[in-house]
Amino acid sequence: MTNLKALIGRYANAGTAAEMAYAVLREAILSNILSPGARLRADELANELAVSKTPVREALRKLQAEDLIVSVGSALIVKVLSEKELFEIYYTREALEGMAARLAAENAGPLDLTTLNAILHDIEAAHARSNAVDLRHFTGEFQLAAFKASHNDYLYGLLSSIQEKIRNYRMTTTKLPGRDEEIIAFCRSLLHAVESRNADEAEQVARANRRRTLELRLRMMRSARPETQA
């Protein structure tokens, strides 16, 4: 079983034992400490978290309700996205992110633009340091800031939820050669479109980025499959 103790201190004050267990396990799934397909045994998790099995079972029920873990036979495992689910998620993201980018170009205020420029600077600095972890983190922050700039709270909530859930999928395109340059070009292009109040361009940039990400994710998923035996 993966060592979860590093997360316990972070969530020690999360509330009850069940709330702490839920917070630790949820973060472990979203950050890929617990990988897709990992089997979750209440007794082992309780031992690692130094709590009884009852709060762990309560935490697992909540995670199952969020569709972060699923039941396979008598076992619980961290959910593995199918190719069909990946298509569904990314087609939805493309439409919603295109709408958010369009609204950002129409509605972004001075504070939104300042925030986007500051995060773009952080992205470029991470790239200069060859820090893939920071690059991925700041790219996510840039997208959230762009969604926020739409000034549509419901749309922002939907996209934030989708972005968080997709984090539990292990493969990130930032690992691919040349992808970091593509990400930076996307962020620069989107910011330019928003600053220029060009709603059509902003939507096109956002949609093209999401289609490219889907293309790369599918390529990674298919190449990772074991070859079937004749």
N, C-alpha and C positions, 0 to 999 in steps of 0.2 A: 504494500500500500504506500502511496505517495505521502511523504512527510508534510503534514499540514501545520505543523507547530509554528512555522514562520508567520502564518496569518493570525494565529490565536491572539497574540499581543495587540494586533491592530484592531481586533473586534472584541477585546476583553470587556469593554464597557457597552456592548451592544444591547444589553438588557438581560433577559432570562437566559438560562442555559439553551433553551430551544432557539431563541433569537440569535444567540452567539453562534450556535451550530449552523443555523441557516445562513447567516452572513458569511461565515468562513467557507462553507461548502459552495455557496453561490459564487463568491469571488474566485475560488479555486477552479470552478468550471469555466467561468468567463475568461480567466487569465490562462487557461489551458494547463494549470497545475494538475488538474484532473482532466485527462484527455478524452475526446469523443470515443465511446466504446468501453471506457473504464467501468468495471463492475463496482458497485457500491454496496458494501456489507455493513449493516448497522452496528454489529458488534465490533468490527475493526475500526470503524469511524469513531465510535464511542470511546474506544481505548485511546486513539490518537488525540481526541479532543478533550479527554479527561472528564467526560460526562457520562451519564447513564444512557442506555439505549432509547429510553422514552423520548427525550428531546431530539435525539438524532432522527428517530422515526418521524417525529412531527416536522422537522426540517426537510426531510426527504419528501414528505407529502406535499409541502409547499413548492418545492422545486419541481415535482412532477406536475403540479397544477400549472406551473409556468412553462411547461414543455421543455425544460432544460434537461430533465432525465425521463427515461421511459422504462416501462416494464417489458421484459423479454422473458417469457415463461414465468418462472418464479423469481427471476433476478431483476434488479434495477441497475441500469447502466446510464452513463452520460450519453445524451442523444447524439447520434451520428446523422448528419444531413444526407439525404438522398439527392441524386442528381435532379429529380423532379422538384424537390423542395427548394434546391438552390435556384432553379429557374424561376420558381414562383416568387421567392424572396427578391431576387434581383430585378425581375420585371416590375414588381411593385415598387422597389426602391427607385428604379429609373424614372417611373412616372411621378412619384412623390418628390424626388429630389429635383427633377426638372421643374416642377411647380414651385418648389421652395426657392430655387435659384431665380426663377422669373419674378417671384414676389420680392426677393431680396433686392433685385435690380430696381424694382419700383419703389420699395419702402425703406431701404437701409438708410439709417441716419449717420451723423458724424461719428458717434461712439461705435457703431457697428463697423464702420470702415476703419477706424483706428484699431479696433480689436483684430480685424482680419489682417491688417498690415503687420501688426505686432506678431501674430501667430505665423504668418508667412516668413517673417524674419527668423523665428525660432526653427521653422522647417529648414530653411536654407542653412542655418548654423548647424543643425543636426546632420545635414547632408555633408557639409564641409568636414565634420568630425567623423564621418562614416559611421554614425551611430544609428543603426537601423531601428533600435527600440524607441529612441526619442523621435525619429522620423515618423514612425507609425503612430506614436502617441499624438504628436502635434498635428499630423494630417487629420486624425480623428477630431481633434479640437477645432481645426479650421472648418471642417464640414459642419460641426455642431454650431459654430459661430455663424456660418452662412445660413443654416436653417433658422437660427434665432433672428437673423436680419430680415427674414420674411415677415416678421411681426404677426405671425399666425400661430398662436399658442397650440392649437389642436394639431396642426401639421407638424410643428416642432416636436410635440410629444410623441406622435406616431414614429417619426424618423429617429428620434433618440432611442425609443424602445427597440426598433428594428436594428439599429447600429449596435446596441449593446448585445442583443441576442446573437448576432452574427459573429461576435468575438469568440464564441465558444467553438468555432470551427478552426481547426488547427492551422490550416494552410493560409498563409498570408502572402499576397503577391509582392510585397516589398522585398522578399528574398530573391526575386527573379532578377537576372542581369538587365540593367537598363530601366527597371521599373521605377527606381527612385527619381530618375530624370523625368520620366513621364508624369509622376505625381507632382513634382514641382512645377512642371509646365501647366498641368491642370489647375493647380492653385493660383498661379499667376494669371492664367487666362480667365478664370472665374472672377477673380478680384477685379481685373480690368473691365470685364463686362458689367459687374455690379457698380463699379465707380463711374462707368460711362453711361449708366442707366439704360443699357441695351438689354432689354428683357429677353428678346429672341436669342441673342448670342449666349446669354447666361444659361438659358434652358438647354440649348444645344450642347454647350460645354459640359454641363452636369450630366446630361443623358449619355453623351459619348464616353465620359469617364466610367459611368456605371456599366455600360456595355463592354468596355475594354476589361474592366475588372472581372465581369462574368466570364468572358472569353478565357482569361488567364486562370481563373479558379477552376473552370471545367477542364482545362488542359492539365492542371496539376492533379485534379481528382482522378482523371482517367489514367495518367501516367503512374499514379501511386497504386493502382489496382494490381494485385498479383495476377500473373498470366494463368489462364485456365488450362488445365491439363486435358489433352485429347483422350 
